[in-house]
Amino acid sequence: PSGTALLVDDDPAIRRLVQKLLGCRDVPCPTAESSAALEAISFTRSPDLVIVDLVLGQEDGREVARVLRERWPSARYVLTTGAELPNSSEPPAPFDYVLAKPFGPADVDAMLAFFDLASQPPAR
């Protein structure tokens, strides 16, 4: 199975990387640099994954994810961060998964497998 994703990250290099990694795995992923930029993205249905950076300029990614969870309650929420998180086996609310920076193709494959959205990884 494959699905759709949405990425909210203020770093253009991360947006390009995630869009490329997910696109190669047949998971379309529109991106936005802020909550305000999300208004320009229209979905006919809820994305399967919503990936949100912890720090979005002046915005708190947790708050952005909380607002988006009200809009798309069936989506799964992924936190991306380079910050150290408190030792816990559970991701911080409202997230379902943590994708720690820096990350690469194997990390994205693990995330997709966790949510049962894995497709065949691209041939190397």
Disulfide bonds with the S-S distance in Angstrom:
none
